[in-house]
Amino acid sequence: MNKRSIAVAIAVIASGVVVGQQSAGAAPQALPTCTLPVPAKLVINSPDSYLYSLKLGGGCPKTVQDTTWWAVRPDGTYNFGVGGPWDSVTIWINRTPIGVTTRWTPEGYGRDSAGHNVARLLPATSTTKCAAAIGLTGVRSGTKTTVYARASYYNTKTNAFTRHHGRVLFQKRDVGSSTWTDLGWAYPNAKTGAASFTITTNRSRDYRVYVPSSSTVWYAYSATKRV
């Protein structure tokens, strides 16, 4: 074998050793995954709105003692971080931005008490809005039935439910039926705060009312009222 052939052979062998080492390092043992079970719909309905003692999902091993997810705003800025062991991750809803999607971005891996990576953390998303509530009353007199609705929403400035000024949708359902039919939309009276709808009927029916979502408030349905 001439000198050129020897040099080529040595280069090939050396290349094979390097490639083999890189391949071994590029395929670490697969880790189980941990999901953050934050609901897609987060609701603020009190000054102390929060979720607590969430258990990590997705087959996350119970040996996990250290996890971190960052709540990231749409503009890419960080809001705050959450984490903990397998069964005690706490999320404060009232610290997430209202009306936008929060991306829960993992930082690193889930680690055990010795600091070893034992799980791969998966991202999640959620949207936070304030709660809405709506009450329904009704009265039937002769062939006329009138239903009244008073809607409210949680106001983070006053930390209390306040009058909702948006329109609401009245619906009816025949007794024994499972199908709801729209009656129509109505706005609340400026003085009383109640929206109303009157129909002509000589039969008892079920009624409910719906207040739609806005950019900062979730939708809501009233309880069913038979009139």
C-alpha positions in Angstrom: 0.0 0.0 0.0 1.5 3.3 -1.0 1.7 6.4 1.2 -1.3 8.0 -0.5 -3.5 4.9 0.1 -2.3 4.7 3.8 -3.2 8.4 4.3 -6.7 7.9 2.8 -7.4 4.9 4.9 -6.3 6.7 8.1 -8.6 9.6 7.2 -11.6 7.3 6.6 -11.0 5.5 9.9 -10.7 8.7 11.8 -13.8 10.0 10.1 -15.7 6.9 11.1 -14.7 7.2 14.7 -15.9 10.9 14.9 -19.2 10.1 13.2 -19.8 7.2 15.5 -19.3 9.4 18.5 -21.6 12.1 17.2 -24.3 9.6 16.4 -24.2 8.2 19.9 -24.4 11.6 21.5 -27.2 12.8 19.2 -29.6 10.1 20.3 -30.1 10.3 24.0 -32.6 8.0 25.7 -36.2 9.2 25.2 -37.7 10.8 28.3 -41.4 10.7 29.3 -43.3 14.0 28.7 -45.0 16.3 31.3 -47.9 18.5 30.3 -49.0 21.5 32.3 -52.8 20.9 32.7 -53.8 24.5 32.6 -57.3 25.0 31.2 -57.6 26.7 27.8 -60.2 29.0 29.3 -59.1 30.8 32.5 -61.8 32.8 34.4 -61.3 35.7 36.8 -64.3 35.9 39.1 -62.9 37.0 42.5 -59.9 38.9 43.9 -58.3 35.6 44.7 -58.8 33.8 41.4 -56.2 31.1 41.1 -55.7 27.4 40.4 -53.8 25.3 42.9 -52.3 21.8 43.3 -52.4 21.0 39.6 -51.1 17.5 38.9 -48.8 17.3 35.9 -50.3 15.1 33.1 -49.1 13.3 30.1 -47.5 10.3 31.9 -45.2 12.6 33.9 -43.2 10.5 36.4 -43.9 11.0 40.0 -40.2 11.4 40.6 -40.3 14.9 39.2 -39.4 17.5 41.9 -38.5 20.5 39.8 -40.3 22.0 36.8 -40.6 25.5 35.4 -43.0 27.1 32.8 -43.0 30.7 31.9 -46.2 32.6 31.1 -45.2 34.4 27.9 -47.3 37.3 26.5 -48.1 37.6 22.8 -45.4 40.3 22.5 -42.8 37.7 23.7 -42.3 39.3 27.2 -42.3 37.1 30.2 -44.9 37.6 32.9 -44.1 35.1 35.6 -43.0 31.5 36.1 -44.8 28.5 37.7 -43.5 25.1 38.6 -42.9 22.6 41.3 -43.1 18.9 41.9 -45.4 16.5 40.2 -48.5 17.2 42.3 -48.3 20.8 43.4 -48.0 23.3 40.5 -49.8 26.5 41.3 -51.1 29.0 38.7 -52.5 32.5 39.7 -55.1 33.3 37.1 -55.3 37.0 38.1 -51.6 37.4 37.2 -52.1 36.4 33.5 -53.0 39.1 31.0 -56.7 39.5 30.2 -58.1 39.0 26.7 -55.0 37.5 25.1 -53.4 34.1 24.7 -50.7 33.2 27.2 -48.1 30.7 26.1 -46.8 28.5 28.9 -43.2 27.9 27.7 -41.1 25.3 29.6 -37.7 26.0 30.8 -35.4 23.0 30.5 -36.5 19.6 31.7 -38.3 18.1 34.6 -35.7 17.0 37.2 -35.8 14.7 40.1 -34.5 15.4 43.6 -30.9 14.7 42.5 -31.2 17.2 39.7 -31.3 14.5 36.9 -33.5 15.2 33.8 -36.4 12.7 34.1 -39.0 14.3 31.9 -39.5 16.5 28.8 -41.8 19.5 29.5 -44.4 20.3 26.9 -45.8 23.8 26.2 -49.4 24.9 26.7 -51.7 27.9 25.9 -54.6 29.6 27.7 -56.8 32.7 27.4 -57.9 34.7 30.5 -61.1 36.7 30.6 -63.4 37.9 33.3 -66.5 36.0 34.3 -70.1 36.9 33.3 -73.2 36.0 35.1 -76.9 36.4 34.1 -80.1 35.9 36.0 -83.5 35.3 34.5 -87.1 35.9 35.7 -90.4 35.7 34.0 -94.1 36.2 34.3 -97.0 34.9 32.3 -100.3 36.7 32.2 -103.1 35.5 29.9 -101.5 35.0 26.5 -98.5 37.1 27.2 -95.1 35.9 28.6 -92.4 38.3 29.5 -88.9 37.3 30.5 -86.4 39.6 32.2 -82.6 39.2 32.3 -80.0 41.0 34.3 -76.4 40.4 33.2 -73.2 41.3 35.1 -69.5 40.8 34.7 -66.5 40.7 37.1 -64.8 44.1 37.1 -61.1 43.8 38.1 -61.0 47.6 38.9 -63.7 47.3 41.6 -63.1 43.6 42.4 -66.8 43.0 42.2 -69.5 42.1 39.7 -71.0 45.1 37.9 -73.8 45.7 35.4 -73.2 44.4 31.9 -74.3 46.8 29.3 -74.1 44.5 26.2 -77.0 42.9 24.4 -78.3 39.4 25.4 -80.0 36.7 23.5 -83.3 35.2 24.7 -84.1 31.6 23.9 -87.1 29.3 24.4 -87.7 25.5 24.5 -90.9 23.5 24.5 -91.4 21.4 27.6 -90.0 18.0 27.0 -87.9 19.1 24.1 -84.1 19.4 24.0 -84.0 22.0 21.2 -83.5 25.7 22.0 -84.9 28.3 19.6 -83.7 31.9 19.5 -86.3 34.6 20.3 -84.2 37.6 19.8 -81.6 40.0 21.1 -82.3 42.8 23.6 -80.3 45.5 25.3 -80.7 46.3 29.1 -82.8 49.2 30.1 -80.5 52.1 31.0 -82.4 52.7 34.3 -83.3 49.3 35.5 -80.4 47.3 34.0 -82.8 44.6 32.9 -83.3 43.4 29.3 -86.7 42.0 28.5 -88.6 40.0 25.8 -92.3 39.4 25.4 -94.0 36.7 23.4 -97.6 35.8 22.8 -98.3 32.2 24.0 -100.8 30.3 26.0 -98.4 27.5 27.0 -95.7 27.1 29.6 -92.2 26.9 28.1 -88.6 26.8 29.2 -86.5 30.0 28.8 -82.9 30.9 29.1 -80.7 33.9 28.1 -77.2 34.1 26.7 -74.6 36.9 27.0 -71.9 36.6 24.4 -68.1 36.9 25.0 -66.3 40.2 24.5 -62.6 40.8 24.2 -62.3 40.7 28.0 -65.3 38.8 29.3 -66.4 35.2 28.7 -69.9 34.2 27.6 -72.5 32.9 30.0 -75.9 31.2 30.0 -78.6 31.7 32.6 -80.2 28.9 34.5 -83.3 27.5 32.7 -86.6 29.2 33.9 -90.0 27.7 33.2 -92.7 30.3 32.8 
